[in-house]
Amino acid sequence: MSDNIFIRGANGVMDWVNERAPGLMPVYRKHMTEYYAPKNFNLWYYFGSFALVALVNQIVTGIFLTMHYKPGAETAFASVEYIMRDVPAGWLIRYMHTTGASLFFIVVYLHMFRGLMYGSGKKPRELVWVLGMLIFLTVMAEAFMGYILPYGNMSYHGAKVIINLFGAIPYIGPTLTEWIRGDFVVGDATLNRFFALHVVALPLVLLLLVVLHLGALHEVGSNNPDGVDIKKGPKGNRWSPKAYADGIPFHPYYTVKDLFGVACFVTVAAFIIFFEPTAGGWFLEPDNFTPADPLVTPEHIKPVWYFTPFYAMLRAVPSFAGTQVWGVIVMGAAVLILFLVPWLDRSEVKSIRYRPMLSKVLIMGFAVDFLILMYLGTQPSTDTLTTIAQVLTVLYFLFFFTMPLWTRMGTTKPVPDRVTMHD
């Protein structure tokens, strides 16, 4: 009896909403109950949902942090210490935010790698890939500005190094760096403008890009591990006349599956937050637990781990005539070249499953190359490590420059004419 009352009440609320906002239900059906996804998603397809959960965590915890944070050279570090020591559960909110940032980048990198393995950016999903890369750029800018806000000693000196890189740009470099800082040195003006961008401007851009990314994905449909698009089914399909023979409705089938994955993801995140929030100095560096001091430079200035692959490439390029302009160009090109993947990949098939062994070796080698660069970016610069970084940087770019050649080398097994999976 109580169940019937609940169902009637829920239906009444839905009817009331539909009468006043008749456009909501068609949107809900298009993107949830009538959006058909392949049946053969594997574990790699969890990371998109994880990224969305991590984004929500960053926004919610960030809102609470702004209630007590005070941007300013004299107040920023002290306000973070106040949050950690005196605000009820402030330490938890702060660690959820810092751990969440690193977990966000972990799942984003894995999400991008999955797209590379299964050809998720190939026709007709080029726009989905490009929007995803714009999200990646925005997240990098958001993370950099957030990294500066606690105004610890590593944050301060790291900000000086990274912002000064823009000074290598010919003609406009000095003016540009002064404009970014808002002053001649990193200080109050820098923190205030970074705070505004980190809290207001970039989150709005990021949310817009996420909506566009999902909207573009749902227009062309999801890829799958076989890389073969699902086919429209007969009208006798038990789900809907518009259904797909090889697909199932995203809701409730994949929403339930994603909830299980999210529960596992949150469990891992909770373990890190409660037992090892600094991750041995990878998520929070020891130097950032001391206030910024222009007179005390850390022994080894380095960015947080998710920027270190590109930082290693920057350091691998020797300076010419006292300028790092070529290193800056290489670092920027390392990110921008990712936008071209849908057009560099000339393979007739999408999935790594049906590509020759050479493609599999090169893609896995690229992943190893990236991870080693990530490690090298965290280490003090030596002649040996610089040489290794130079070799790996060349290999990084060769992977993309030669992609049109090695992706044309055919398949290792027949590609099915459709995705055949059991109901």
N, C-alpha and C positions, 0 to 999 in steps of 0.2 A: 504493500500500500504506500509506504513512504517513498519507494523507488518511483512509483507512478506519479506521485506528487512532485518529486524532483524533476522527472522528465518533462512533465507538463509545465513546470515553472521555467525550465531551461528553454523549452520551445517557445514559451510566451515571451521571454526576454529576446530571443532571436527574432521573433516576429516583430516585436516593438522596434528593434534596431533596424531590421530590413525596411520597415515602413518609412523610417526617417533617414536612412542611408542605404538606398537600394543598390548602390555600386559596390558595397563591401563584399557581399556574398559572391558575385562573379569573380572578384579578385581572389578571394579565398579559394574558390573552386579551381581557378586557373592555376594557382601556384601550390595547391595542397592536394585536394581530393581528386582533381582531374589532371594533375600533372603526373604523367607516367614515366617512371624511371626503369632502367634495365634491372632484371632480376639478379644479375650476377655481380653486384658490387662486392668488393672485398674490403679488407681492413684499411687499405690505402684511402678509401673514400670516406673514412671517418674524419680526416683532418680538416676538411672544409667546415664541418659542424664544430669541431674543436676551436677553430679560429674564430668563429662567430661567438662562441661561449667566452673565449678569452677576451674578445673585444668588449662584450657586455661587462665582464668583470672589470676591465680597465676603466670603463666609463663610470660605473657605479662607485668603485673604490676611489676613483679620482674626484668625484663630486664630494665625497666625505673628507678627503684630504684637503680640498680647497677651503673647507670651512675653518681650518685652523692654520693653513700655510700662509706665510706673509712674504711676498717677493721683495727682495732688497738685500744688498750686500751685508747689512748689519743684522738682518732679521731672518733670512732664509734658513740658515743652518740651525739657528736657535729654535725656530718654529718646528722644524722637523724633529729635533730632540724633544720638544714639548709634546708633539704627537706621540712619539715613541714612549715617553716616560709618564706623562700626566693625563693624556686623553684616554678615557675608558675604551679599551680594545683598540687604541690607536696603533699599537705595535702590530696588531693583526691586520688592520686595514693597510698599513704601510707595506707589510711583507706580502700581502695579497697583491698589491699593486706592483711591487718590484719583481716578485716571482712571476706574476702574471705577464709582465713585459717579456721576460725571457722565454716563458712557455709559449707566448704568442709567436715569437720568432721561430721557435722550434717547429711548431705545427705549420706555420707559413712556409718555411723552407721545405718541409716534408710534403706539403700540399703542392708546391711548385715542382718538386722532384717527381711526384706522381704524375703530374701533367706532362712532364718531359718523357717519362717512361711509356705512358699510354697514348701519347700523341693527342692530348686533350685540347691543344691549341690549333690543330689542323682544321681545314675547312669542314664545316661552316662555323667553327668556333673561334676564329681569329679575334673577333671583338671581345669575346669572353676573356681570352688570354691577355689582350692589351689592357683591358680594364683591371684585371688582376695585377698586372705589373704596375699600373698607376696606384693601386692600393698599396703595393709593396713600397713604392717610392714615398708615398704619404706616410706610411707607418715608420719608415726610416727617419723622416723629418720629425715626426711626432716623438719618436723615441729619443732622438738626439736632444731635442729641446727639453724633454722631461728629465733626461740624464743630467742636465745642467742645473735644474731647479734646486736640488738639495744643497748645492753650493759647498760640497765637500772639496777637499784639496785636489783629488783626481778630477772631479768635475770641472773645477776652475781651470786647471792647467790643460786638461783635455779640450775645453772650449777654446782656450787661446790657440792651441795648435790647429784645431780643425777650422776655426774661423779664419785664421791667418793664411790657410791654404788658398782662400779666395783671392788673396793678395797676389798670387802668382798669375792671375789672369791679366794679360797685357792691357795697358791703358786704363781700364776701369777697376783694376784690382784693389788699389788702396782705398778708393772711394767706396767700393762695394763692401769691403771689410768694415769700414767705419760705419756704413749704413746698417749693416747687420748687427754690429755691437750697439749702435745707438750712441756711441761715445768713442773716445780714443782708446779706452781700455775696457775689459770685461768688468761690469759692475752693475749698479742699480738699473740703468737703462736697459742693459742686456737682459737682466732677469725679468723685468716688467714686460718687455715685448715678447720674450720667450714664453712667459706665463700666459699672456693673452693668446698667443698662437697655439700653445699646447692645450689650453683648456677650452677655447672657444672655436677658433678658426679651423684648425686642422681636424678636430673631431667632426665638425659639420661636413667638411670635404670628404672625410673618410666614410661617414655614414652614407652620403650621396653616392660615392663610388661603389660601396657594398650593395646598395639597392640596384644600381645600374648593372653591376656584375651578376647578381642573381636574376634580374629581369632578362638580361641577354642570354644567360644560361637556359632559362625556362622557355625562351623563344625557340632555341635550336635543339633543346634537349641535352641530357647528360651523356657523356661518353661512358665507356665501360671497359673492363680489363681486356675484352676481346677486340676493342676498337672498331666494332661493327655496329652501326646504328640499328636500333630496334625498328621493327616493321609494324605498320598499322594492321590491326587484326580484323577478323570478320565481325559483322554486327551481332553475331551470337555470343560474343565475349560476355562473360557473366558480370563484368564490372560496369561497362558503359558502352553505348554504341560508338563512342569516340575512342575506345580503348585501343591498346596496342597488343598484338599477339605475344610479343616478347617482353612486355612491360607490366608493372604493377603500380597502383596509385602510391604516390609518395606518402600520403597520409591515409591510413595509419601505419602502413607497413614499415616505411623507413623512419618515420618519426619515433616509433617504438624502438627500432634498432639503434637509432642515434641516441636515444635516452640512455640505453644501456652503455653505449660507448662513452657518453658524457659522464656517466656515473663513475666509470673506471678512470677517466681523465681527471675528474675532480678529486678522486681518492689519491692519485699520484701527486697532484698539486698540493693537497692537504698535508701529505707526508713531508713534502719538501718545506712547506711553510712552517710546520710545527717542529721539525727536527733539524733541518739544514737550510735555513732561508738564504744564507749567503752562497750556498753551493761551493764552499771552499774558496771563495773569492771570485768566482765566475759571475755570479748574479749581482753581488755587491762587493766592491773592492775594499780592502782594509783601509786604503788611503782616503776613502770617502767617509770614514767615521771620524775624521778630524776636519775642522773648519778650513775653508779656503785661506791660503796664506801665499801672497805673491812672492814672499822671500824664501819659501821652503818648497822646492820643486821635488816631486816624487822621483825616486831613483829611475823608474821606467814609466814614462807616460804612454798610455795605451787606451784605446776606447774600450767600451764594453764588448763582450765576446761576439755579439751578432754583427758588429761592424768590422771585426778583425780580418776577415778574408780580403776585403777591399783595402783595408789599411796596409796589409802585407804587400799588396800589389803597388800601392803608393810608394812604400819604402823601397821596393825592389828596383824602382827606376831611379838612376843616379840624377842628381841635380846638374843642370847645365847653366853656366854663367851665374851661379848663385841663386837660381830660381827652380822651384819644383813644378813648373807648369806642365811638363810632360808626365810627371807622376800623377798630377791631378787629372790630366786628360785620360790616362790609362785607367785610373780609378773610376771616373765617370763612364768611360766606354764599357767597363766590365759590367756595369749595371744596365746601361742602355742597350747593349747588344742582346740582352734577354728579351727585349721587345720584338726582335726580329725572328725568334725561333719558329713561329708558324710558317714563315716564308723561307727560312734556311732549310727546314726539314722537307726534303723532296721525296720521302718514301711513299710508295703506293699504299702501304698499310700503316695503321696508326700504332698498334700495340707492339710493345717490345717482345711479346710472346711469339710473334710471327716474323720477327726480323732476324737476320743472320747473326752468327755469334760475334762478328766484328762489332756490330752496333751495340750488342749487350755489353761487350768488354769496354767499349769507349764510353758508354753512359755510366757504367759503374766506376770506370777510371776517373771520369769527370767528378763524380761524387767524392772519391778519395782525394783528388786534387784539391777540391774546395775545402775539405775538412783539414787537410794539412796546412793550407794557407790560413785557415782559421786559427790553428795552433801557432803558426809562425808569427801571426799578428799580435799574439799575446806575449811574445818573448823579446828580450833585449836584442837589439840589432848587432849581429856579428858578421864577419866576412863570409863565413860558411853558410849561415842561415840566409844571408842576403842572396848568395848564389843559388841556393835551393829555391828561394822565393822567386828569383828571376826565371829559373827553368819552369817552375810551376805556373807562373804568370803566362809565359809563352804557350805552354800546353793548354791553359784555360782558353786563350783566344784561338788557338789552333783547332780546338774542339768545335767551335762555332764556324770558323772560316772554312773548314773542310767538311762541315755537315752536309752541304749540297752534294758532295761526292759520295761519302760513305752511306748516306741514307738512300741512295738509288740502287743499292746492290741486291735488291730482290728480297725474297722471303725464304724461310727455312722449312715451312710446311704449308699446306693449302689453307687458305683463309676461308672460313665458312661464309656462305652467302647470306646468312642471317644469324643472329644470336639464338641458339637453341638451348633452352633451359626448361627444366620441369617446373610445373606450377607448384 
